[in-house]
Amino acid sequence: MGTVVGTVVLVTRLVLADVRRHRVQAAMLLLAVTVATATMALGLSLGDAGRSLYEQTRAATAGPDVVALSGGSGRAATSALASLADAPEVVAHHGPYRIVYADLTVRGSTSSQVVVHGFAERPGPVNRPLVTSGRWVRPGGAVLERGFATALGVGVGDRVTIAGRAYPVVGIAVTAATSVYPWAAQIGPGGGPSDYAGLAWLTSSDARTLAAARHLPVTTAVDLKLRDPAATEAFRDAHRDPDLRVNLHSWQFTAEQDTVVLKDSQPILVVGSWLLSFLAVTGVATLAAGRAAAQTRRAGLLKAVGATPGLIATVLLTEYLALALAGDALGLAIARLTAPALAGPTASRIGDAAELGGSVVVTATVLAVAVAVLSTLRPTLRALRTATVTALSATARPPRHRPLITALSALLPTPLLLGLRLTARRPGRAVLQACSTATTVIAMVALLTLNVQPERGYGLDGSSVLPNLRGEQDRRLMLAVTALLIVLAVVNTVTLTWTTAMEARATMAVARTLGATPGQVAAGLSSAQLLPSLPGAVVGVPLGLGLLSLFAAGNSVQAPFSWLAGAALASLLATAAFVALPARLAARRPVAQALSAEAA
């Protein structure tokens, strides 16, 4: 027992000491893992979060298990709905009540379709909308559904015009009897559940007067509470009668309809997390490669004092695993706090998003561990396999001599000569830089393509008077994911440049003794990153289009080629800008200092 505790204490002290010596690298690993796990957790949990919000709203508003709707408003429709309320499976009901289809105007300019529910001033046992602001309906006053009111920019005390009649807004409420804004229609002249419409409540007499005065379309509905809320399908099958023309909408149908607004959000976040994870592996692998010589020497020191290979591997891997798990915990916390806003973009639901499911936590944790292990396993194995004497005397791993590259580069200008030789000596690192650039271009292509897609707004004429919430949600998420990818790509590019400069300081010092200027050395270090970035930018455009084709609708519009080419060019210009500073700093290091450090 004492041996185990001593080993744990020793590993902990060694890990903490190394983290303190390399704070910047530790922060970069923490950032990369946090971003990747938070994005993946959000993508995997959005569906559950949306259902949780619906269930909480349903519980707070006595939501019906089944809503029965008839296309008419006469005695036959009312009788048919009343017969459903008398069914033995039903334990409570509300209605029948009138639904009027009209148009609503705010401030004389903003117009939208609206369905008006005629309710009593005292809500019944089923479908009791929860007033979140103001009060419930009264004669001459209107209550707006919260998601609809938020989109209109309307609050209590404002006035709205419904079918030419002005009403003061006396309250704002939520309900689980209809889908989230803008899918409140359910059935009716607009086409049903997919029709864009908001929801308002008037008193029963006001709704009747409105419909009669304006000759507006009217349907009739009744809300039903079943003895067994899970038996909605059996109830629908038992009471399906084609002669009655009654539509039965279950609470499961309404909950599923709520997720329509999130249809594209989950692919954006999940695929974005894959790309972010790849960039995280790229960045951490670069850090690990840059510290390979130091890690090998550290392993040699541990071997010299009697450490076993198992203990050495534990020490070398624990640092990365601990930071990855810390980033995983931070990412899951961010996802938990952010999920309600993403799962409820229309303000039509209340409550808090559910805790992240066990499968989501496990998947994010596996991702974090994979990033750490895949990035550091190779340098760790190399350090373990290196003999103790060799490890203690090793500095940087000597590059391979490539005669063909040397002969070709001799014909080039000095900056390109230096850049090509640095690239050829670290082909794996060049591939990482190319893949990093391609990943960034893929995200930029997706963002540009999403921005050119035509969208129907929620106004009466299909214009964008009221913006398309689903489109806005997708654009915000795509912009956020792209921004995160660009940030990680910039961090990776700067890390690659600085690591290359540190490993090539002796080579660059020798080049300066042979006549190369600091400017030429800086340009050479920059070109070492730009050379692999060029094919990455070129390949990123078709890869982005190919990835989009897996998720895009059949009638999707492709962004202009000039935009896509501009995105690729912008990535190259950004790479040039961000590698300039570390390259210039490294090139200004005194020659004598660089050579003496290498000799030491």
N, C-alpha and C positions, 0 to 999 in steps of 0.2 A: 504493500500500500504506500509506504513511504517513498519507494522508488518511483511509482507512478506520479505521485504528487510532485516529487522533485523534477521529474521530466517535464511535467506540465508547466511548472514555474520557470524552468530553464527555457523552454520553447517560447513561453509568453514574453520573457525578458528579451530574448533575442529578436522576436518579431517586433516588439514595441521599439526597440533600439533602432532597427532597420527602418521602420516607418518614420521615426523622428528624423533620421538622416535623409530620407527621400520623401519629404512632405508633398512636393508638387506631383510626383508620380502617384502617390497614394490618393491625392485629391482627384487626379484624372481618372484613375480606375473607379473610384467611388462615383464620380459623375457619370461615367459611361454606363455602369451597371444600373444605377438609379434610373436613368432615362429609359434604358431598354426594358427593365422589369416593370416600371410604372406604365409604360405604353402597352406592353403585352397584357398586364393585369386589367387595365381599362378595357381593352378590346375583348377580352374573354368574359368580363363581368357585366358588360352593358346590358345584355339581355336579362340577366337576373335582377339587375338594379331597376330596370324598367318595370318588370313584373312586381317587384317589391313595392314600388311607388303606387302602382295600380291597386294592389291588395290593401295598402294602408288607406288609400282614398276610399276604397269600397267599404272598409270597416267603419270609417268615420262618417260616411254618408248613407249608411244602410243601403248599399247598392243592391239592385235587383239581381236575381240569378238568371232571369229570362226577361227580355223586353219583347212584347208581342206588338207588331205594327200592322195596321191595315191601311190599304191605299185609299180608302174612302172615309167619309165622316157621317154617313147616314145611320139609320137605325140598324141596318143589317150588319154594318161594321161594328157598331157599338155592342150589338147582341152577341156577335161572334167572340169579341174580346171578353165580354162579361162571362161567357160560358167557360173560357179558359180560367178565369179567376175562381170559378166554382169547382175546378177539377180537384180530385182528392189529393193530388201531389202538392197542391198549393196551400201554404199556411198563412200567407198574407199577401196583399196586393195594394197597388195604388193606381187609381184611374177607373175607367178609361178617361184619357185627357186629350186635348186637341194640340196638334202640331201644325203651325202655320209657316209656310215657306215664303220669304220676302227678301227685300234688300234693305241694308242698313247704311246710313251715311253719317259721317262725323265731320263737323266743321265745314259742311257743304262741299267737301272734296273727296275725302277717303271713303270709298264704297266697298261693300262686301255682301256676299250672300249670307243670310242668317236664317236659322230655324228658331221659331218662337214657341216655347212650351207654355201652355196655359195651365198654371198651377193655382191651388188654393192658397189663401194667405196663411193657413196653418198646415205645414207639411204633414203627409200621412206616415204610416209605419214603414213604408218602403220608398226608396229614392228620396231621401231628405237632403237636398243640397246643403253643403256647409258654407255659410256666409263667412268669408275671410275679411271683408271690409264693408262697412255700412250696415244695412238691414235687409230683411227679406221683402218680397214684393208687396206693394200696396196699390190700390187703384190709381191709375195714371202714372205709375213709376215702373221702371224696368230694372232688372238685375242681369248683369252680363257674366258669362262664364270667364274665369280668371285668365285662361290662356288667350281667349278672344280679346278681352279688355287690354291685356298687355300688348298684343300685336297692334291694336288700334291706338294705344297710348291714351286710354280713357280711364278715369277714376270716378269715385263717388262725387256727385255734384255736377259732373259734366252732363251735356245733353246729346242725345242721339236721335236720329230720324229713321223710323222704321216704316217703310212703305208710305212715305210722305207725311207721317204723323210724328210729332216731336214728343220725346219722353225724357224726363230726367233720370239719370242713373242713380238709383237709390242704394245699390249694393253690388258687390262682387262675390261670386260663389264658385265652388267646385262640385263636380258630381262624377260618379263612376258609371252612370247609366248610359253615357255615350262615350265615344272615343275622344282622345285628346284633340284639341284644336289643331288643324282645321277640318276634322272629319266628324262633325256633329250631325250630318244629314241623316244617316242610317238608311232611310229609303226616301223616295220622293221624286219630284220632277227633274232634279239635277243629275240623277244617275245612281244614287245609293251611297254606300259607305265611303267610296273613293272620291265623292264630290266635295269640293272645297266649300265649307260653310262654317260660320261661328254659331254660338248658342246664346240665346237670351231667354229670360223668363218674364212673362206678364201674368197678371191675374187671369183666371179663367174667363171672366166677363170681358176684359180688355182684349184678350186673344180672339174671342168670338166676334167682338165688334170690329176688330181690325180685319179679320178675314172676310166678313160680310160686306164691309164698306168698300174694300179694294178688290173683291172677287179673287182672292189669293188661293193658291193650292193648299189643301188641308189634308192631313192624314190623322189617324187616331191611334193611340198607343195605350198599353197597360203594362205596368211593372209587376213582376211576379216574384215572390219568395217561395222557394221549394222546400219541401221537408228534407230532401237530400240535395244540397247545392251541387254535388258532383254528378248528379243524374240528369244533367241538362240534355244530353243527347237522347237518352231514353224518353224524356218528356217530349222532345221535338218529334221523335218518331211516332209516339203514341197520338200526337195531336196534329199531325200533318194532314191537311185536307185541301186538295187543290181547288175545290169549289169555294172555299172561304177566302182564299187569297190573303192569308195572314203570314207575315214574315216573323220568324222567331230568332232573336239574336241572343245567344248565351253570353254569360260573363266571360267565358273562355275566349269567345270570338272578339269581344271588346278588348280584352287584354292583349290578344295577338295583334289586333289592329293598331294598338298603341305603339308597337315596335316598328311600324312602317317607317317612322321618322328616323329610326336607327339602322335602317337596312344597309346603308353604305358606310355607316360609322365604324362598325366592327371590322370589315375588311381593311379599311384605311388604317386602323390602329394595329391590327394583328400583322398585316404585311409591313407596316411601318416599324413594328417591333422587331421583325426579322432583319430588316435593313439596319436598324440601330444596333442590333446584336452583332451583326457582321462588322460594323464599324467599331464597336466596342472590342471585339476580338482583334481587329487590325491594330487598334491603338495600344492595347495592352501587350500584344505580341511584340510591337515595336519597342515598348518600354522594357520588356523582358530581354529582348535581343540586345538592347543597348547596355543592359546591366549584366550581360552574360559573363563577361570577363570577371567582373567583381563577384558575381555569384560563384563562379568556378573557384576563385581564390578563397572565398568564404568557405566553400565546401572543403577545400584543401586544409584550411586552418582547423576546421572541425574534425577532419580525419586525423590530423596530426595530434590532437589532444585525446583521441580515442573514441570519437563519436561513431556510431554504427551507421550504415547507409540508410536504415529506416529513420533514425533520428534526423539525419541530414535532410532527407526528403521531406520529413514533417516540417522542419524549420523553414525550408525554402518555399513549400507550397502553402503553409498555414497563413503567411502574410497575405497572399493574394486571395485565398479562400475567405479569410476573416474580413477583408475589405469588400469582397464580392457579396458576402452575406449581409454586411452592414448596408451596402447599397441596395440589396434586395429588400431588406426591412424598410428602408427609407422609401424605395419605390412603391412598395405595397401600401405604406401609409399615405403617400401622395395619391395613389389610385383610389383609396378608400375615401379621401376627402373630396376628390374631384368627381367621382362617379355620379353623385346626385345631380350636378349641373349638366353633365353630358347626357344622363339618362332621362332627364325631364326638361328638354329645351323649350317646351311650349308653356310652362307654368300652369298646366292644367291638372297637375297632380300635386299631392302634398305628402309629407313624410320624409324620412331619411332612407337612403339606399341601404340595402341589406349588407351585412358583413360579407367580405370576399369569401367565396366558397373554398372548400379544401382543395379541390382540383386546381383552382386558379392559383392558390398559394404554392402548391407543389410544383406546378408548371413554371411559375416565375422563379422559384428557388432553383429548380433544375437548370433553367436558363442562366442564372447568375453563376452557379457552380461550373457550368459548361464554359462560360466565358473565361473564368479564371483558369480552369484546367487546360483548355485548348490553347490558351495563350502562353502558358508557362511550363507545360509538361516537357517540351523539347529542351529548353535551356536547363531545366532541372535534371533531366536524364543525362545530358551532356556533362553537367557538373559532377554527377555521381560516377560517371564512367571515366573521368579524367584521373590519372594517377596523382597521388599526393604531391610528389616533387614537381610534376608538370603544372599542377594547379597552383602551387605556391609561386612559381616563377612566371606564370602566364599573365599576359596583359590582354590585348585584343587578339582575336583570332585572325591569323594572317590571311589576306585575300588570295584567291586563286589567280594564277598567271594565265592570261588568255592571249596568245600571240596574234590571232586574227584581229581581235578587237584593238589590240595595241597598234597594229599596222594601219588599220582603217582610221583610228582616231588621230594618228599622226598627221593626217592630211587636213584636219579640221582646225578652225580658229581655237585659240587657247581656251576660252570658256567652254565651248562645246567639247573640246578634247577632254578637259577635266571632268565635265558632267557625264560624258559617255563612259569614261573609265570607272567613275564612281558607281554608275548604274550597272555596268557589267560585273563589277566585283561583288555586288549584292543583288543578284537577280530576284531572289525571293522578296526582298524589300521593295524592289521596283514593281513586282506584281501586286503587292499590298497597296502601293500608292495608286496604281492603275485601277484596282478594284474599288478603292475608296472614292476616287473621282467618278467612276461609273455609277456607284451607288448614289452619290449626290445628284448626278445628272438624271438618273431614273426618277428621283423624287421631284425634281424640277419639271421634268416632262409631264409627270402625273398632275402636278399643280396647274401647269399651263393648260393641259387638256381639260381638266375639270372646269377651269374658268371660262372656257369657250362653249360649254354645253348650254343649249337653250333651255330655259325654264319658264314654266307658266306660273305667274304670280297668283295671289289669292284675291285679286280684284274681280269685279263683275265681268270685265272684258278680257280677263286673262292676262292683264298687264301686271307689272310689279308694283302696283300701288301699295299692296301689302306684300312684303317679301316672302319668298318661298323658304319656310323655316328649315325644311330638310336640306335644301341646297345651301343655305347659309351655314348650317351645322357641318355639312361635309367640307365646305370651303375652309371654315375655321380650323377643323381638325387637320385637313391636308396642309394648311399653312403652318400649323404648329409642328406637325411631324417633319415637314421640310426644313423648318427653322432648326429643329433639334438635330437633324441629319447634317445640316450645314455647319452647325457649331461643332459637332463631333469630328466632321471632316477637317475643319480648320485646326482643331486641336491635334488631330492625327498628322496633318501636314507639317505643322510646326515641330511636332515631336520627331517625325521622320527626318526633317532637315537638321535639327539640332543633334540627333543621334548620329547621323551620317557625318556631320561636321566634327563631332568629338572623335569618332573612330578614324576619320581621315585627316586628323590634325597634323600628323607627321608627314603624310603625303602632300598635303597642301603647303606645309612649311618647306619641304624640299622643292616644290614647284616655285615657291617665292624666291628661294635661293638661286634658282635657275632663271629668274627674270620675270616671273608672273607678278602682276600688280595685285594689291588687295581687292581692287574692283573686279579683276579677272577671276580671282579665287571665289569672290562672292557670287559672281555670275555663274561660275562652274557649279557651285553648290546649289544654286537655284535651278539651273538646267537639269541637275540630277533628279529633281522632283518634277520638272515640267516635261521631260522626255517621256516618262511612263504615264503622266497625266494626259498627254495628247491622245493616245489610243483609248485610254479609259473614257475620255469625254466623247470620242467618236462612237465607241461601242455602247455607251450609256443611252443614246437616243433610241436605237432600235430595241434595246433591251427594255426600256421604259414603255415603248409602244406595245411590245409583246406582252409585258406584264399587265398593262391596262386592258388588253384584249380579252384577258381571262375574266374580267369583272365588268367590263363595259356593256351597256345595252346595245341592242342591234342597231338603233338609230343614233348612236353617239357620233359626235362631230370631232374630227381630228384637228388639233391646233395647227396653225400655219407653219410650214417648214421653216420659214425665216425665224419664227419664235423659238423653235426647237434648236436651230443652229445657234441662235443668240444665247440660249441657255448653256450650250456646250462651250461657246466662246467665253461667256461670263465665268464659268467654272475655271477655265484656264487663267483668265486675268486675275481672278481672286486668288488662285494658287500662287501666281507670280507675286502678288502683293504680300501675301502672308509669309512666303518663304524669304522675302527680301531682308527683313529685319534680322532673324536669327543667322542668316547666311552672312550678312554684313558684320554682325558682332563677332562671329567665329573667324571671319577673314582678317579682322583687325588684331587678332591675338599676336603678340610678338613671336617672331620665328624662333629665337633662342629659347623662349619659355616653352614653346610647343615641342621642340626637339629634346630639351632636357626632361620634360615630363614623360616623353615616350621612352627615353633612355632609362629613367627611373623605374 
